[in-house]
């Protein structure tokens, strides 16, 4: 868990650096590769956001299904007991 958090912090810092400190303004000789890396980082964050949304949706559906089944099962058990 700590490793994942650390990697996320590093990605955030890299993204912020890429956004606020463009290499072209510093006359850096390898601007293209740095910009490409920044774009890959942004793409990874977009993918992470998409995957997080998909996971949240799947968890919500699973939770609703569990809730429905647990209520249904309890009702069936109660009907059986009181018959």
Residue pairs with C-beta under 8 A, 6 or more apart in sequence:
11 41
11 44
11 45
14 38
14 41
15 38
15 41
15 42
15 45
18 34
18 35
18 37
18 38
18 41
18 42
23 30
23 31
23 34
23 35
24 31
28 34
